[in-house]
Amino acid sequence: MKFKEDSRYRRANREAVISIGMYVLFFAWWYFTAYGLGSGDPGEYTYVLGLPSWFFYSCIVGYIGISLLVWVVVRLFFSEDSIEGTDPEETGGSKG
């Protein structure tokens, strides 16, 4: 009996790679804005909306930005797949 890989595995792997990529992007944003802007003398910090700029850009802007990015990526690149035992490509269903 020849093994045929289910098409859902390819999509799940692609979605996992995209998710990890977004996490790495978010961590890089957070790290470089937090440590880049926050590495100086605290007496010389600039403030945005009463918060130190390093905190505002790394935690507030970063969170809002990654939340919007995740929403867009999920809408555009992720698909809803059945967890039933049949491959949707064999039955003509699901987008890829």
Helices and strands as residue ranges (DSSP letters): H 7-37, G 42-44, E 47-48, E 51-52, H 53-55, I 56-61, H 62-77, H 88-91
